Amino acid sequence: MAGGAIVNTGGGKDYPGKLTLFVFFTCVVAATGGLIFGYDIGISGGVTSMDPFLKKFFPEVFRKKQMANKNNQYCKYDNQLLQTFTSSLYLAALVASFFAATVTRVLGRKWSMFGGGLTFLIGAALNGAAENVAMLIIGRILLGVGVGFANQSVPVYLSEMAPARLRGMLNIGFQLMITIGILAAELINYGTAKIKAGYGWRVSLALAAVPAAIITLGSLFLPDTPNSLIDRGHPEQAERMLRRIRGSDVDVSDEYADLVAASEESKLVQHPWRNILKRKYRAQLTMAVFIPFFQQLTGINVIMFYAPVLFETLGFKGDASLMSAVITGLVNVFATLVSIFTVDRLGRRKLFLQGGAQMMVCQVVVGTLIAVKFGSSGIGDIPKGYAAVVVLFICVYVAGFAWSWGPLGWLVPSEIFPLEIRPAGQSINVSVNMLFTFVIAQAFLTMLCHMKFGLFYFFAGWVVIMTVFIALFLPETKNVPIEEMVLVWKRHWFWNRFIGDDDVHVGANHVSNGSKLPAA
């Protein structure tokens, strides 16, 4: 009972291990699961701003768009059926994530990725061939099932494969792939919008099959993680895999012993969904709910889902609106790279806090710029120079999100759960994320119509709240092995009241009377 672990400055054991070529490539392949999510986010806004698409499926919106010069610019895309086209995917992803938790636990992480990619592939084919709104929405639902499975399994896979000191960098590969998917979709929209025959929207929607094929085929070649192999009763394979991913010249006995101890403890938990409600998991459950909730209330999906629609609403004409969306997509990719190279040096908290401050200022500025030109009537025009300033501040806002809430909203929840509740915890994270993505996607165009420029102030207010939440309640988690994350919560000023000494395990050892927790 007494005794403990050698603790590094990050707050947990410093297991030996390096970034092997094998780990790098497996993490890159797994991270491509983010492409399907990103491609969908980027494609829907561009397609819904294309006239041939609107004429075929949403003629009422097309008529309102033609009349927008004389009417309220804020309301020209306000249509519940159009919003359902975008948002139905996220409702499907929400439901799918609960089933994905079981598949991930019972069959392993890679088969959850494979199932997600295959379902997304079928949905892409259905969308590209759509002849009516029903086919469109059924296709979107299948895409959503794919997203739900991929988003549930990929962040967990990356966190389990990575050495603790590089976990942040490798996990953010998922977010980088999301941003590359968004950018690719926006470039494709820019090209397909120029197709004179009017079928460009079909090409945009059908090309979702490309990222789906990458993750579907790629997952077949992925090994499973040592954590999953141990949990499913393959200890020898797990030890061989751990030695392979940490380097053949590395002694993995300590890390392996801790993984086995964590697995044995997890097997005592027969009902992870009930178990996650226990007092000792209060911190993890709170983060699993509030981090994805806040991530959606940054307002980023207003920009990413509806970027071309939003820019058209602000007075940009067809090509210009799509090009502005491409510019924000490029900023998103490059700013995510900043996060990859800083997250394990600066830590999670600093990026969260700096990014939050940057987003809040930009939203207030953008809201004010729009208010000056459109007021509350929604009637007005934006000169080119003024429009460039709006795009500039939107880009600075996107950069702030892309090195803070974007990647960290997936990274932090994926690294804080002990093995016994990890699939359940990640499912809650994904489902809350998808629920509020659905709510924002379904409500945004109506909110823009009624709240007008005040919508940007609305999201700025939420960014203030979430930044204060992070400052007070999220401890630093960089460089801490996943199986020892409980030490971080135990020493936190607020969460330590929920965790007793008997709840803290360091491998096979308990932190008890004589044991020392890491310094705060």
C-alpha positions in Angstrom: 0.0 0.0 0.0 2.7 2.5 0.8 5.3 3.6 -1.7 4.6 5.2 -5.0 6.1 6.1 -8.3 8.9 8.2 -9.5 7.2 11.4 -10.6 8.4 13.7 -13.3 7.7 17.4 -13.6 4.5 16.7 -15.5 3.0 14.8 -12.6 3.4 11.1 -13.4 5.9 8.3 -14.2 8.4 9.1 -16.9 8.2 5.8 -18.9 11.1 5.3 -21.3 10.2 5.4 -24.9 10.7 7.4 -28.1 8.8 8.4 -31.2 9.4 5.4 -33.4 8.7 5.5 -37.2 6.1 2.7 -36.6 4.2 4.9 -34.1 4.4 7.9 -36.3 2.9 6.1 -39.3 0.2 4.3 -37.4 -0.8 7.6 -35.8 -0.9 9.4 -39.2 -3.1 6.7 -40.7 -5.4 6.7 -37.7 -5.6 10.5 -37.7 -7.0 10.4 -41.2 -10.3 9.5 -39.5 -10.4 13.3 -39.0 -10.6 13.8 -42.7 -14.1 12.6 -43.0 -15.4 14.9 -40.2 -13.5 17.8 -41.7 -14.5 17.2 -45.2 -18.1 17.2 -44.2 -17.9 20.4 -42.2 -16.3 22.2 -45.1 -18.5 20.8 -47.9 -21.9 21.5 -46.6 -21.7 25.3 -46.4 -20.3 25.5 -49.9 -22.9 23.2 -51.4 -25.8 25.1 -49.7 -24.6 28.3 -51.3 -24.7 26.8 -54.8 -27.7 27.9 -56.9 -28.3 24.6 -58.8 -28.4 22.7 -55.4 -30.8 25.2 -53.9 -33.0 25.2 -57.1 -33.3 21.4 -57.0 -33.8 20.8 -53.3 -34.6 24.1 -51.6 -36.4 26.3 -54.1 -37.9 28.5 -51.4 -34.4 29.4 -50.2 -33.3 30.1 -53.8 -36.2 32.6 -54.2 -35.3 34.4 -51.0 -31.7 34.5 -52.0 -32.6 36.2 -55.3 -34.7 38.8 -53.5 -32.0 39.5 -50.8 -30.7 42.7 -52.3 -34.1 44.3 -51.5 -34.7 42.5 -48.3 -33.0 41.7 -45.0 -29.5 40.1 -45.6 -29.6 38.4 -42.2 -32.6 36.2 -43.1 -32.1 35.1 -46.7 -30.9 31.5 -45.7 -33.3 31.1 -42.8 -35.0 27.7 -43.6 -35.5 24.8 -41.2 -35.3 22.1 -44.0 -32.0 23.5 -45.2 -30.6 23.5 -41.7 -31.8 19.9 -41.2 -29.7 18.9 -44.3 -26.6 20.2 -42.4 -27.5 19.2 -38.9 -29.0 15.7 -39.4 -25.5 14.2 -39.7 -24.6 15.4 -36.1 -27.8 13.9 -34.6 -26.9 10.5 -36.2 -23.3 10.8 -34.9 -24.6 11.4 -31.4 -26.6 8.2 -31.4 -23.8 6.2 -33.2 -21.2 7.2 -30.6 -23.0 5.1 -27.9 -22.9 2.0 -30.1 -19.3 2.8 -31.1 -18.3 2.6 -27.4 -19.3 -1.0 -27.2 -17.6 -1.9 -30.6 -14.4 0.0 -29.5 -14.3 -1.9 -26.2 -15.2 -5.4 -27.4 -13.6 -5.5 -30.9 -10.8 -2.9 -30.5 -10.2 0.6 -31.8 -9.3 -0.3 -35.4 -12.6 -2.0 -36.2 -14.5 0.9 -34.9 -12.6 3.1 -37.4 -13.2 0.6 -40.2 -16.9 0.5 -39.5 -17.1 4.3 -39.4 -15.2 4.7 -42.7 -17.3 2.1 -44.5 -20.6 3.7 -43.4 -19.3 7.1 -44.5 -18.4 5.7 -47.9 -22.0 4.5 -48.4 -23.4 7.8 -47.3 -21.2 9.7 -49.7 -22.4 7.6 -52.6 -26.0 8.2 -51.7 -25.5 11.9 -51.4 -23.7 12.2 -54.7 -26.6 10.4 -56.4 -29.4 12.2 -54.5 -32.6 13.0 -56.5 -34.7 14.3 -53.6 -34.4 15.7 -50.1 -35.1 12.3 -48.5 -32.1 10.7 -50.3 -30.0 13.6 -49.2 -30.9 13.3 -45.5 -30.6 9.5 -45.4 -27.1 9.9 -46.9 -26.3 12.5 -44.3 -27.5 10.2 -41.5 -25.1 7.5 -42.8 -22.3 10.0 -42.9 -23.2 10.8 -39.3 -22.9 7.2 -38.2 -19.4 7.2 -39.8 -18.4 10.4 -38.0 -19.7 9.1 -34.7 -17.6 5.9 -34.9 -14.4 7.7 -36.1 -14.7 10.5 -33.5 -15.2 7.9 -30.7 -12.2 5.7 -31.6 -9.5 7.8 -33.2 -8.6 10.2 -30.3 -8.5 7.3 -27.9 -6.3 5.3 -30.3 -3.9 8.2 -30.7 -3.7 8.8 -26.9 -3.0 5.1 -26.2 -0.3 4.7 -28.9 1.7 7.8 -28.1 4.5 8.1 -25.6 3.2 10.4 -22.7 5.6 13.3 -23.4 4.4 13.4 -27.1 0.8 12.5 -26.6 -0.4 16.1 -27.3 1.4 16.4 -30.5 0.3 13.1 -31.9 -3.3 13.4 -30.8 -3.6 16.8 -32.4 -2.9 15.0 -35.7 -6.6 14.2 -35.6 -7.5 17.9 -35.4 -5.0 18.7 -38.2 -6.7 16.1 -40.4 -10.0 17.7 -39.6 -8.7 21.1 -40.8 -7.1 19.6 -43.9 -10.5 18.0 -44.7 -12.2 21.3 -44.3 -9.7 23.1 -46.5 -9.9 20.3 -49.2 -13.7 20.6 -49.2 -13.5 24.4 -49.6 -11.1 24.2 -52.5 -13.3 21.5 -54.1 -16.4 23.7 -53.7 -14.5 26.7 -55.2 -13.8 24.5 -58.3 -17.1 22.7 -58.6 -19.1 26.0 -58.3 -17.6 26.9 -61.7 -19.1 23.9 -63.5 -21.6 25.4 -65.9 -23.7 22.3 -66.3 -24.9 22.7 -62.7 -23.8 19.3 -61.3 -20.9 20.7 -59.3 -22.7 20.0 -56.0 -22.9 16.3 -56.9 -19.1 16.2 -57.4 -18.6 17.9 -54.0 -20.8 15.5 -52.1 -19.6 12.4 -53.9 -15.9 13.2 -53.3 -16.5 12.6 -49.6 -15.9 9.0 -50.7 -12.1 9.7 -51.0 -11.4 10.5 -47.3 -13.8 7.6 -46.4 -11.8 5.2 -48.5 -8.5 6.4 -46.9 -9.6 5.6 -43.3 -11.5 2.4 -44.3 -8.5 0.9 -46.1 -5.9 2.4 -43.7 -7.6 0.9 -40.6 -7.2 -2.6 -42.0 -3.4 -2.2 -41.7 -3.4 -0.6 -38.2 -2.3 -2.6 -35.2 -4.5 -2.4 -32.1 -3.2 -0.6 -29.0 -1.5 -2.4 -26.1 -4.3 -1.1 -23.8 -7.0 -2.7 -26.0 -5.1 -6.0 -26.5 -4.7 -6.4 -22.7 -8.3 -5.5 -22.1 -9.5 -8.1 -24.6 -7.3 -10.9 -23.1 -4.2 -10.9 -25.3 -1.4 -10.0 -22.8 1.5 -11.5 -24.8 0.5 -9.6 -28.0 0.1 -6.5 -25.9 3.6 -6.7 -24.5 5.1 -7.3 -28.0 3.1 -4.3 -29.4 4.2 -2.1 -26.5 7.9 -3.0 -27.1 7.4 -2.3 -30.8 5.8 1.1 -30.4 8.3 2.3 -27.7 11.4 1.0 -29.4 13.1 -2.5 -29.3 15.9 -1.2 -27.1 13.6 0.2 -24.4 12.6 -1.5 -21.1 8.8 -1.4 -21.1 8.3 -3.6 -18.1 7.1 -0.8 -15.8 4.7 0.6 -18.3 3.4 -2.9 -19.2 2.9 -3.7 -15.5 0.9 -0.5 -15.0 -1.3 -1.3 -18.1 -2.0 -4.8 -16.8 -2.9 -3.4 -13.4 -5.2 -0.8 -14.9 -6.9 -3.5 -17.0 -7.4 -5.8 -14.1 -9.0 -3.0 -12.2 -11.1 -2.1 -15.1 -12.5 -5.6 -15.3 -13.9 -5.2 -11.9 -16.2 -2.6 -13.4 -19.1 -4.4 -14.9 -21.2 -1.3 -15.7 -18.9 1.5 -17.0 -21.9 3.8 -17.7 -23.1 3.5 -14.1 -19.6 3.7 -12.8 -18.7 6.9 -14.5 -21.3 8.6 -12.3 -19.4 7.7 -9.1 -18.0 10.6 -7.0 -14.3 9.7 -7.8 -14.9 10.3 -11.5 -16.7 13.7 -11.0 -13.8 15.7 -12.5 -13.6 13.5 -15.6 -17.3 13.5 -16.2 -17.5 17.3 -15.8 -14.8 17.7 -18.4 -16.4 15.2 -20.8 -19.6 17.3 -20.7 -18.4 20.9 -20.5 -15.4 20.8 -22.8 -17.3 19.6 -25.9 -20.3 21.8 -24.9 -18.1 24.9 -24.7 -16.2 23.9 -27.9 -19.4 24.3 -29.9 -20.3 27.6 -28.2 -17.1 29.2 -29.4 -19.1 29.9 -32.5 -16.5 28.2 -34.8 -19.2 26.1 -36.5 -20.9 29.3 -37.6 -17.7 30.0 -39.6 -16.9 26.5 -40.7 -20.3 25.1 -41.6 -21.7 28.2 -43.2 -18.6 30.1 -44.2 -19.6 30.7 -47.8 -23.2 31.3 -46.8 -22.0 33.7 -44.0 -19.7 35.6 -46.4 -22.5 35.9 -49.0 -24.8 37.2 -46.3 -22.1 39.8 -45.5 -22.3 41.0 -49.1 -19.6 39.0 -50.8 -20.6 37.7 -54.2 -20.4 33.9 -55.2 -16.7 33.4 -56.0 -15.6 35.9 -53.4 -17.5 34.1 -50.6 -16.0 30.7 -51.5 -12.5 32.2 -51.8 -12.9 33.8 -48.3 -13.9 30.4 -47.0 -10.7 28.9 -48.5 -8.6 31.6 -46.9 -10.1 30.8 -43.4 -9.5 27.1 -44.2 -5.8 27.8 -44.8 -5.5 29.8 -41.6 -7.1 26.9 -39.8 -4.6 24.3 -41.1 -1.5 26.5 -40.3 -2.7 27.5 -36.9 -3.3 23.8 -36.0 0.3 23.2 -36.9 1.3 25.8 -34.3 -0.7 23.8 -31.7 1.1 20.5 -32.7 4.5 22.0 -32.0 3.6 23.9 -28.8 1.1 21.8 -26.9 3.6 19.5 -25.2 5.9 22.5 -24.4 3.5 25.2 -23.3 0.9 22.8 -22.0 -2.9 22.7 -22.5 -3.9 25.5 -20.1 -1.8 28.3 -21.7 -3.2 27.5 -25.2 -6.8 27.4 -23.9 -6.5 30.7 -22.1 -4.6 32.6 -24.9 -6.9 31.2 -27.6 -10.0 32.1 -25.6 -8.9 35.8 -25.2 -8.1 36.1 -28.9 -11.4 34.6 -30.0 -13.4 36.9 -27.7 -11.8 40.1 -28.9 -12.2 39.1 -32.6 -15.9 38.2 -32.2 -16.6 41.6 -30.6 -14.8 43.3 -33.4 -16.5 41.4 -36.2 -20.0 41.9 -34.6 -19.3 45.6 -34.4 -18.1 45.9 -38.0 -21.2 44.1 -39.2 -23.4 46.3 -37.0 -21.9 49.5 -38.5 -22.8 48.4 -42.0 -26.0 46.4 -41.7 -27.4 47.7 -38.4 -30.5 45.8 -37.3 -32.3 46.2 -40.6 -29.9 43.9 -42.4 -30.0 46.1 -45.5 -26.6 47.5 -46.6 -23.5 46.8 -48.6 -19.9 46.2 -47.7 -17.1 47.9 -49.7 -14.1 45.7 -50.7 -11.6 47.3 -48.2 -14.1 47.0 -45.4 -14.9 43.4 -46.3 -11.1 42.6 -46.2 -11.0 43.8 -42.6 -13.9 41.6 -41.7 -12.2 38.6 -43.2 -8.9 39.5 -41.5 -10.6 39.4 -38.0 -12.4 36.2 -38.8 -9.1 34.7 -39.8 -7.5 35.8 -36.5 -10.5 34.3 -34.7 -10.1 31.0 -36.6 -6.4 30.9 -35.7 -7.2 31.4 -32.0 -9.6 28.5 -32.2 -7.3 26.3 -34.2 -4.5 26.3 -31.6 -6.7 26.1 -28.6 -10.3 24.8 -28.4 -10.1 23.1 -31.8 -7.5 20.4 -31.0 -7.6 20.6 -27.2 -11.4 20.0 -27.2 -10.6 16.5 -28.5 -7.2 15.9 -26.9 -8.0 16.7 -23.2 -11.1 14.5 -22.9 -9.3 11.6 -24.7 -6.4 11.6 -22.2 -8.1 12.0 -18.8 -10.2 8.8 -18.4 -8.9 5.7 -16.6 -9.2 2.5 -18.7 -12.3 1.2 -16.8 -14.5 4.1 -18.0 -12.6 5.2 -21.1 -15.0 4.0 -23.9 -18.0 5.4 -21.9 -16.2 8.7 -21.2 -15.2 9.2 -24.8 -18.8 8.4 -25.9 -20.1 11.0 -23.6 -17.5 13.5 -25.0 -18.5 12.7 -28.6 -22.2 12.7 -28.0 -22.2 16.0 -26.2 -20.1 17.4 -29.0 -22.4 16.1 -31.7 -25.6 17.2 -29.7 -24.5 20.8 -29.6 -23.0 20.7 -33.1 -26.5 19.6 -34.2 -28.2 22.4 -32.1 -25.9 25.1 -33.5 -26.2 23.8 -37.1 -30.0 23.6 -36.8 -30.4 27.0 -35.2 -27.6 29.2 -36.6 -29.4 30.6 -39.7 -32.5 31.3 -37.6 -30.4 32.9 -34.8 -28.6 35.0 -37.4 -32.0 36.2 -38.8 -33.3 37.2 -35.3 -30.1 38.1 -33.4 -28.4 39.8 -36.3 -24.9 41.1 -35.5 -25.7 40.4 -31.8 -25.0 36.7 -32.6 -21.3 37.4 -32.5 -21.6 39.1 -29.1 -23.6 36.1 -27.9 -20.7 33.7 -28.8 -18.1 36.2 -27.3 -20.0 36.0 -24.0 -19.7 32.2 -24.0 -16.0 32.4 -24.8 -15.5 34.5 -21.6 -17.4 31.9 -19.5 -15.4 29.0 -20.9 -12.1 30.7 -20.5 -12.9 31.3 -16.8 -14.0 27.7 -16.5 -10.6 26.5 -17.8 -8.7 28.9 -15.6 -10.4 27.6 -12.5 -11.1 23.9 -13.1 -8.8 22.3 -15.6 -5.4 21.3 -14.3 -2.4 20.9 -16.6 -2.2 17.4 -18.1 0.9 17.6 -20.3 3.5 14.8 -20.0 1.4 12.7 -17.6 0.9 9.0 -18.5 -2.8 8.3 -19.0 -2.9 5.6 -16.3 -1.7 8.1 -13.7 -3.9 11.0 -14.6 -5.7 10.6 -11.3 -2.7 12.1 -9.6 -3.4 15.4 -11.4 -7.0 15.6 -10.2 -6.0 14.5 -6.7 -3.7 17.6 -6.2 -6.2 20.1 -7.8 -7.6 22.7 -5.4 -11.2 21.8 -6.3 -11.3 18.2 -7.5 -9.3 16.7 -4.6 -12.4 16.8 -2.4 -14.0 14.1 -4.6 -11.0 11.7 -4.6 -10.0 9.7 -1.5 -6.6 8.2 -1.0 -7.9 4.7 -1.7 -9.1 5.9 -5.2 -5.6 6.9 -6.3 -3.6 4.1 -7.9 -0.1 4.3 -9.4 0.3 1.1 -11.3 -0.2 -1.6 -8.7 0.5 0.8 -5.8 -1.9 2.9 -3.9 -1.2 6.4 -2.8 -1.6 6.2 0.9 -0.3 7.5 4.1 3.4 7.7 3.3 3.1 8.3 -0.5 3.7 11.7 -2.0 1.6 13.2 -4.7 3.4 15.3 -7.3 3.9 19.0 -6.4 1.2 21.2 -7.8 
